Amino acid sequence: MTKTEFFAHYVRMNRKSYLLAIVFIFLVNWLQVEIPRYIQLAIDLIEDASVTGHAQLKNYVGIVVAMSIAMVVVRILSRIYALNPGRITEAALKNTLLQKLNRLPSSFHQQFASGRLISIINNDLNGIRLLFGVGFLQFFNALLALSLTPLYMWRISPELTLYSVIPISIAFVIFRIGFTRMKTLHLEHMSRLQNLSAQMMNYLSGIDLIKSQNMSPWVKAEIEKLNQQLLRCRMRIMRIQVYFMPVLDYANDLMKIIILGLGGYMLMAQELTLGEITAFLTYSVLLAMPLMQLGRIATIYQRGIVGIQSAQTILNAEMPELDEIKLSQPEVEQLTGKTISVRNLSFQYDADEENVLSNVSFDIPKGKKVGVLGGIGAGKTTLVNCLNHHLEVPAGSIFIGDRDITSFSRSDLRRYIKTVTQDPYLFSATVEDNIRFGSQSEVAKAQVDEVLELSQLVGDVSRFEHGDQTLVGEKGIMLSGGQKQRLSIARALLEPAELIIMDNVLSAVDYETERKILENLFDHLGDKSVLVVSHRVNALEYMDEIVVLNNGEVIARGDHQTLLKTCDYYLETWQLQQNETEAAAC
């Protein structure tokens, strides 16, 4: 989407409101220039002592009052219809960007930090809102005022009008220089603001590490460095706004001096009447507002253009063609209940690095409970992200039935595979709202209570002051690590998929709670498949099959008892963890 297409789309969306706004803005400006004309006629009748003159004077005064009241009403309507499109455009654009971000592949999100994307939506879109709202209003106000007002001034005195234009023309040349420089600085300002937001997100994500390693002074210095760069850029913008943009105001003041000097001379020479001089001065005052607005219009325009460029970063990001194609209902039904197969899966993050996974193969039949055991760096999380197609998986590696997962969209794949991560994201909402998040249909309260029971969270929730209506805070800050994990499990169980992947989600709970959760989970899911990924053997004892990963390779497969006899790595891990459990109990 080009800038022209962007403008055309959102102008069309608000076309009725904009058309009404233009009509009302025109009426406001017409009333503004008509009122001084009647004031001129009234002043010229002051010295007329006749009855007819007095009656005519009263008539002009009444017209001025009526037009002033009408102008107030029309101005309110013009603001309503001109400003509303800005908010409407902002809301529609935020929804569009969020939908696009949800559909873009992980390669896009790896390229753009979350902080930068947040800055685009929170900061850059403000410029677009102002452009389509205040910018539109002020542009047409200035356009019509600078068209109608000089015309009425010309009617009174062409000579005086020409002299008045001289300072304005000089000011526009200076204004143009500042306007050009402003565009470059606004681009730099938005870029630095995005960088600061991205760094803040990174540091906040690692706040525990920063505290434990006493890195606060270094982080403060880095943030201060970015903050000072942003400040210097902002100060350069302010200098232009202070020295260049007000030049039109100065020109307007100079124009008034010219009108008073030359107009006074013409009054004494009886070339103009007192009413005409008064009207002419009133018109010069009417010119002051649009001339002052030009500086703000320029700033709003630059901010809006920069905001559009930032939004285009997301809007114009290429979507994989396959993700645009949806499976038909018969195809969806055909895949239901099929075995998920991994065949010689190898994966590397960069072309020049070694494989993180090498020739990994196993099956997850319908209703089977499969476990994956491995230490840190074994490739467990990479395997999970390949199964749910979060990473770009090589074709011919993972299948649902006989269908390669790379042959249909990620959104269709996630009908079948639901992943619960070890670091769940919770929203600043209630416990119940977080459980219901992502549900495609209406869910009864009884179902929410059921999954709370299954995830062993009902006891904790009952102790909360407001029960399941308790706010958990941003990212679940009010909950412990174990409570967050169990809440994410409850969310996954509310509408289970064909395969539920649990990626080390029980690492923050004790062994007994872990055992109860898994037992409840298996009973509840019935014929649904489960893949439990863990570095703890106790979490996998009840699996139908366990896949042992080490250095990205499958070194053994089998149930718990078989692996104790056939796999030394598995046996050593089990014994070590048993000793740790006994030591902790003592």
N, C-alpha and C positions, 0 to 999 in steps of 0.2 A: 504494500500500500504506500503510494507516494504521498507527499504532503498535500498535493492538490486533491487526490482521492480522499484523503483523511478529512480535509475541510469540507469537501462536497458531501461526504457521507453524513457528518454530524450537523451540517447546515440543513440538509434535507430532513433529517430526523426532527429538527426544531423549526421547520419552515413556517408553520402557522404562527408560532409564537414570535418569530423574527419579523414576519410580515406585519403583524399587529403592532409590534414595537416600533417599526419604521414609520408607520402611519402616525402613531402617538408622538414619536420624537419630532416628526415634521410639524405636527400641530403645536407642540410646545415651542419650537423655534419660530413658527409663524406668529404665535401670540406674543412672543418676546419682542419681535420687531414691530408688531402693530401697536403695542401699548405706547411706546415712545412717540409714535406719530400722533396719537390722540392727545398725549401730554403736550406736544408741540402746539397743537391747535388750541388746547385749553389755555396755555400760557399767553399765546398771542391774543386771546379774547379777554384777558384780565383787565386791560385798560378800556375795554368797550363797556360803557355805563348804561347802554340801552337795555330795555327789557328783553329784546330778542337776543342780545349778546349774553345776558345772564342765563336765559333759558338754554341757549346753546352750550354755555359753559357747564351747566349742570348736566346736560345730556352727555357731554364728553367725559365728565368725571364718573358718571354712572357706567358708561361703556368701559372705562379703565378698570373700575372695581369689578364688574362682571367678568371681563377678560382675565383679570388676575385670579379670581376664584376658579374660573375654568382651567387656567393654566396649572394651578395646584393639582386639580383632579387628574388632568391629562398627564402631568409629570409622574404622578404616582403610578398610573397605568403603564406608562412607558417603562418605568423601572421594573415593574412586575414582569412584564413580557420580555424585557431585554436581559434581566439578570437570571431568571429561572433556567434558561437553556444552559447556562454555565454549570449549574448544579446537576441538571439532567445529564449533560454530556459527561461530567466527571463520574457520576454513578454508573452510567452505561459502560464507560471506558474501563472502570475498575473491574466490573463484572467480566468484560471481554478479556482483559489481561489475566485475571485469575483463572478463567477457563483455559486460556492458552497455556499458562504456566503449568496447569495440572496435566496437560496433554503432551507437553514437550518432553523429549527423552532426557535421560540423565546427563548425556553429553553436553546439553545446553546448560544445565545447572552447574556442571563442573566448570564451565567456561565463565559463568557469571556468579559471583559470590552472592549469597542470600542478602547480605547487607545492602549491596548495590541495587538489587531488585526491589527491596523494601523502600529504599530511597526514591526510586523511580515512581513507585505507587503513592508514597506518602508525600513526597516533596515536589517532584517534577510535574505531577498531575495538577498541582495547585496553579501552575502557570497556564495550563490548558483551560482550567475552570475560569480563571480571570480573563483569558483571551476570548472565550465564547460567551462570557457574561459582561463584566465591567468593560472589557476592551471593546466589545460590539457597541455597547451603549455610548461610551465616550467617543468612539470613532464617528458614529453617525451624528452625535451631538455636535462634534467639532466640524464635520463636513457640512452639515446644514447651516450651522451658525456662521461659518466662514464663507458660505455662499450667499445667504440671505442678508446678513448684516451689512457687508460692503455694498450690496445692491441698494439698500435703503439709504446708506450714507452717500452714495453716488447721486441719488435723486435730490438730496439736499444741496450738495456742492461737489462736483467732480474735481475741482481744483484742490480743495481741502482733503478729499479722499486720496488723491494721488500723492500728496505730501505725506499723508499718514502711512502710506504703504512702504515708504523708503526704509524706515528702521526695521519693519517686519521682514523685508526682503534680505537685509544684511544679516539679521538674526537667524534666518533659516539656513544660510550658508554655514554659519558657526554650529548651528544645531545639527546639521548633517554630519559634520566631522565627529561630534560626540556620539551620534547615533551609530555610526559605523564601528567605532571602537567598543561601544557597549555590547554589540553582538558577540564579539570574541571573548569578552570578559564574562558574559553570562554562560557561555559554553564551558569556560574554565571553572566557573563557580559551581555549576552543576556536577562536573566531573570530580572536583575536590570534595564536594558534599557526599557524593556516592562513595568515594574512597574512604572518607571518615566513617560513614555508616557501616561499610563492609568491615573495617578494622574493629570497630566497636562490637559488632556481632561476633567476630572471631575471639576477641578478648573475653567477652561475656560468656561465650560457650566454654572457654577454658579457665573460668574464674577460680575453680577449686585448685587447679594446678598452679595458677599464678600465686595464690595465697600460700600454698604449701611450699613452693620453691622461693618464696620471698622475692617475687619478680615485680612487685607493685611499682617500685621506683622506675624500672625500665619501661614498663607499660605506660606510666604517666608521661614519661619523656617522649615516647613514640606518639602518644595521642596529642600531646602538646605541640609536637612538630607539625602534625597534620592540621591541628587546629589553627596554628599560626599561619600556615600556608593559606587556609581558607579565609582567615581574617585579612591577610594582606590583599587577597583577591577581592574581598568584599569592600575593603577600603578604597581600592582603585575604582570600583564601581561607584562608590559614594562620591569620590572626587569629581567624576564625570557628571553625576547627578547634581552636585553642588555648583560646579563651575560652567558646565555647558548647557544643561537642560534649562536652568532659569533664565537663559539669555532672551528667551521669548517674553518672559515677564518684564525684563528690563526694556525690551523693545516696546512693549505695550505702554509702560510708563512714559517713555520718550514720545510715543505717539500722542499721549494725552497732553504733554507739554506743547507739542506742535499745534494741537487743536486749540488749546487755550490761547497760545500766542498769536497764531495766524487767524484763528477764528475771532479772537477779540478785535484784531485789526479790521477784519471784514465786517464785524458788527458795527464798529465806529464809522466805517465807510458806507454803512447801510446796505451792504451786499447780502447780509444775512439778518434775520430777525432773532430776538432773544429766544423765542420758542425753538427755532431751528438750531441755534447753538446748543440749547439744552438737550434737544433730541440727539444731536450729533455726539455730545459727550456721553449720553446714555448708551448710544450704540458702541462707543469705544469701551465702555464698561462691559457690555455684552460680549465684546471680542476678547476681553481679558480671560474669561473662564476657558473657552476652547483653546486659546493660546497656551494657557497653563497646563491644560489637559494633554497637549501634544507631547510634552515630556513624559507624562505618565503612560500615555498610549504607546510611546516608543518602548518604554521599559516593559510594559505588559506584553507587547508584541514579541520582544526578544525572549522573554521568559516562556511565552507560549510556544514559540518555534523550537526553543531548546527542549521544552517538555515533549513536544511532538516527536522530535528526533529520539529522545530517550524511550518514549512509548513504542516507536518503530523498532527499537532493538528487540522488543518482545513480539510485536505484531508481525514483523517481517521475518522472524526466525522460521527456518524451514522445518516443517513437520514431515517425518517419514511418511511416504505415500501409503505404506501399509497400514499406518495408524488411522488413516482416514476411511478405511474400508471396514465395515461391520459385517459380522457373520449373520447369515439368515437364521430364522428360527429353527428350520430343520437341521442346519449345521450345528447349532447350539445343542439341540437334543441329541444329535449323533455323538457328540463328544462327552456327554454326561456319563459318568461312571467308568470311563476308560482308564487304563493304567498309564501312569506317568513314568516315562523311561528316560534315563540318562545314558547316552551311548558315547563312550570315548571322548568325554568333554575335556578339552584343554583350553585354558584361558590365560592371557597375559594383559596387563594394563597398558603397557607401552611396548612398541615393536622391538625395542632394544633390550627389554628386560626378560628375565627367565620366567617360565610358566609358573603361575600361582596355583593352577590346577593342571594335572597331567593325566590324561586317559582315565578319567573318572567314569565308572559305569555302575548303575544299580537301578532297580525298579521300585515303584511305589504303587502296588495294586490297590484296587478299590477296597476300602475298609481296613487296610493294613496300617500298623503303627511302626514306623521306621525311625531309627535314631541315627545320628551322626556324632561320633565322638572324635575329639581332636584337641590338642593343646593350642596355645596362643601361636598364631601364624601358620596354622595347619591348612587354612583355606576354607574354613567353615562359612564365614560370612560371605565370601566371594561365591561359594556354591549356592547359598541362599539367593543372592542377588542375580545369579544366572537363572535359577529356577523361576523366579518371578519376572524375569526379563528386565530387571532394572539396569543391568549391564547389557552391552551389545554382544549377544551370544553367537558363536559361530553356527552357521546353518548345519543341520544334520546332527545336532548334539543332544537336543532335548525334544521329546515327543509327548503329546497326549494322544494315546491310541497310536494311530499311524500318521498323525498330523504334526508336522514340525511347528514348534511354537513361534518360530520366526516367520511363519506363513500367514499369521493373522495379528490383529492389533493387540497392543498391550492392554487396552481396556477390556477386550474380550477375554484375554488370558486371565485377568483378575476376577472374572466371574468364577473361575475354577480354583484359583490359588489366592489365599489370604495369608499375609505375613504379619506376625507379631514380633517386633524387634525388642532387643534387650534395652534400648533407650527410647521408650515410647514417647510420643508427643501428645500432651494433654493440653486442652484449651482452658482459658480462664472462664470456666462455666461450672455448673453443678456436676456432681458425680453422675447423676442420671443422664444429663445432657451429653457428657463425655462417652457414656456407654452407647447412647442412641446415635452418636455421630457416625455418619456413613450409611445408616440404614436406608434401604430403598423403599420401605413400606411402613405403614403404621404398626407400631409395636406396643402390645399391651403392657401395663405396669407389672403384671404378674411375671412376664418374661424377663423384665429387668431384674426383678427380685430373684428369679431363678438363677440367672447367670452370676449374680452377686454371690449366691450360695455356692455355686459350682466353683467359683474362683477363690473360695475361702476368704472373701472380703466382707461378708455380711456382718461378722462380729465387729470389725473395725468401723464400718459405716454406722452401726447401731450406737457406737460410742461418740460419734460426731454430734455436735450440738443440733444441727439441722438434718441429720440423717443423710439420705441420698440427695438432698437439696443443698448440701454443703458445697460452697465454692472451693475448688481445688487450687485456684491461682494459676498464673501463667506458667505453662510447662509443668503443672502439678506441683508447684513449689511448696504447697501446704501438706503434701503427702511424703511419706518415706519412700525409699527406693523400692522396697517390696510391695508397698501399696500401689505404686504407679504400675508396676509390672502386672499385678493381679487385676487392676482396673483395665489394662490393655487386653488382658486375656478375656475378661468379661465382655468387652466390646467385640472381640472376634467371635465369641460364642453366640452372640445375639442372633446373628444370621450366618451360620457356618457355611463355608464354601466346600467344594469337592476335596480340596487339600488345604489343611491349615499347617503353616510352617511356624514353629516356635523357636526363634533364634536366641537361645541362651536367656530366655525370659524369666527363668526362675533362679537366677544367680543371686538375687538379693533376699531370698527367703530361706528358712531353715529346711533341713531334710524332711522332717515330718510333714510340714505344710506342703512342700513340694510333692511328696508322695500322695497326699490327699487330693491335691489339685489335679494331678495326672489321672488318678483313679476316677474322679468325678468327670474329668474331661473325656476319657475313653467311654464311659458309660453313656454320657450325653450325646456324643457324636455318632454312635452306632456304626453305620456303614460308611461314614466319611473317613478319609485318609488323614493321617497326621505324620508330620516330619518334625521330630524334636532334635534340635541341635544343641549340644552341650559339651562342656569339658568335664562334667561330673558324671561318673559312672552310675551313681544312685538314681539319677534322673532317667536312665535308659534301661534299667534292669527289666522292665515289663514290656519292652518293645518286641514286636514280632521278629524284627531283624535290626541289627546294628551295623553301620558302616563305619569303619575305623579309618580316619584320615591322618596322615603324617606327611608333612612337607608337600602337601598338595596331591598326594597319591593315596589310593585305596590300598591299605596293607592287609586288611582282613574284613570278612563279612560273616555274620551269623548271629544267633541269639546270645544272651548273656552267658549261659552255661557253656555253650560251645566255644565262645571266645576266651573264657577263662582257661580252657584246656589247650587251645590252639594258637593263641596270640600272646606272646610275651609282653608286648607293649600294653595291651589291654589289662593283663593280669597285674603288671607292676603299677599301672595307674590306679586300679581298683584297690590294691593293697595299701598304697600310699594314702589314698583318700579315706580308707577305713581307719588307718592309724590316726589321721588327723581328726576324724570324727570322735574316736575314743578319747583322744587327748583333750578335745574340747569339752567332752562330757565330764571329764575329771576336773 
